[in-house]
């Protein structure tokens, strides 16, 4: 099993769709948080451009994250979310670096 990871997803929404995404996130957050291996989920908003949002999630392992990404929960949430974008999302999976 791999080390714990953090996942950051940057999403840029159409102005008129930002509130819709917030509603989707609020509905999905407890379900994502309850997913095996998920320890934390939060939504962050850019301080100057409020149509840019980031999700930050903490996972026990990259395997847990991948299981979530293959789940029906992810697929249905992502399908509702990606149609709201004004630009393609960017995502990074990161692990703590200890030199």
C-alpha positions, 0 to 999 in steps of 0.5 A: 500500500502506498503512502497517504496522498492529498488530491487538489483539483482546480476547477473554473466555472461559468459565472452563472454555474458557480452556485450550482457547483456549490450545491453539488459539493455540499450534497456530495461532501458527506458521501465522499468523506464517508468513502473508505480511505478518505480522511478529509474533504474541503472546498476552497475558493480563489480570493480574487476570482470566485469562479475558481474553486479547488477541492482538497481531499486527504486519502490514506493511500493512492489506491483508496483515491483510485477506488473512489475515482472508479466509483459510481459516486465519483462518476455521477458527481463528476458528470454533474460538475464537468458540464459547469466548467468554463475551462478543463479542470486540473488535478494533482495527487501529492504526497508529503515530501520528507527529505 
